[in-house]
Amino acid sequence: MPPIPLTAVLLAGGSSSRMGSNKASLLIQNQPLFSKQLATLQSLNPTQILISGPPDGPYAHAGFPIVPDILPHHGPLSGLQATLRLASTPLLLLLAVDLPAITPEFLSLLIHKSASSSIGCVPKIGQFFEPLAAIYPQSCLPMVEACLHSDDHSMQHFIQLASTAGLLEIFPIPPPLHPLFHNLNHPHDLSHFTPKS
C-alpha cells in the first residue's frame, strides 16, 4: 500500500504558564519532549513535517520548518490555521507537544480512518473533543479562519461546526485508550511518565 500523503505538525506554541517552564524542553525518557514527539511523527513517514510555534523555541535547530501563528494569542486554532496554509497535502495531522503518551499506532489508526473517508478525524472522550491529536483536511481552512475572527475561537467550538458540516468524523475513544491523552500541564503530571522503581 503506498504511503498516505500527510503533513504532520508538532503543535508547540503554548505559553506553558502552568508548568512554569517551556514544556517542549521537558525531559521525558531522557530526551527533550519535542524530540520524542518529532520522532513519533517521523515514524509515520509523512510527506512533510512542520513545527507550529515561535521561531526561538527549544526545537529551533531540529531541522524542520517552524511556522509562527498568524494571529498570536488565539490558542491552538491559530497554529492550525498557519500550518494548514503551508501544508502540501490534503490531510494534516496535528500532535501537541504535551501529549507524550500518544503512540504511532494510535495516530496511524486516525490516518487510515481519514484516508478512507477523505475527511478529518477527531477523537472524543466523554463530552469533550481531543483536538490536539487529530486529523484535519485542507478543506476546513475557511472555517478555521472564520472561527478565528469570531467571538469563540476555541477548538471545541470549531470542531462542533466542522463536524456538523461534514468535514470531520468524530471518533469516540474507548476507556482503555484514555491514558493516551494524559497531558502535561503541571509539574506533578510528569509522574505519569516517570518509570516506577
Summary of the structure (lengths in Angstrom):
residues: 197
radius of gyration: 15.8
end to end distance: 42.3
largest distance: 49.9
contacts: 631
relative contact order: 0.17
helix: 37%
strand: 20%
